[in-house]
């Protein structure tokens, strides 16, 4: 998920969120609670086989935690850039936090199944506490995809809102380009998630894991968006003042 990082090399900007607001403090508390939910199912092992089983569980936890941190970083980046606290921002931010809390268990469940498969430990083993039948996998991918789409749709809408308030925020030409880059950046995430959901719903490509591998499109698509934005910034810099 490195595509969550900046889509273009950035020059120092004028941060508008200088201090942590109550909205951000509440958001950080919700993210912390979501991280706590990832570990509540982990128990202290009593035997060596249980320890080994828990270590495999830690891999799934690590992947889930990484995803959660990347979402938090994307959320933090928005508030550092614009520092908005108006009612629409609060509503969109609340929707994002709600989805994050919903997203935690499907996220961990999916990564537990994924890790179990690649470690040749069936996902139905008692050590993982995860049971899934092959015919339920499309539904799991759809649930995961819906959470994925909802999270990044909220981020895209936040950037669309910042763009709509560009005059009030005093965004210069380069910052306006950047806001549009970020908006498209997260729309790409939404589009890829919807494509995965569509493949899962149609039952297409499950033999080859296509609904999951389709997320690899994020890399080249986000790179293209970043290059497009960088080109526009270079054009702006060359234009007469």
Protein Blocks (a to p, Z undefined) as FASTA:
>chain_A
ZZmpcfbdcdddddfblbccfklmmmmmmmmmmmmmmmmmpccdfbfklmmmmmmmmmmm
mmmmmmmmmmmmmmmmmmmmnopabfklmmmmmmmmmmmmmmmmmmmmmmmmmmmmmnop
afkbfklopacdfklmmmmmmmmmmmmmmmmmmmmmmmmmmmmmmmmnopafklmmmmmm
mmmmmmmmmmmmmmmmmmmmnopoklnommmmmmmmmmmmmmmmmmmmmmmmmmmmmpcZ
Z
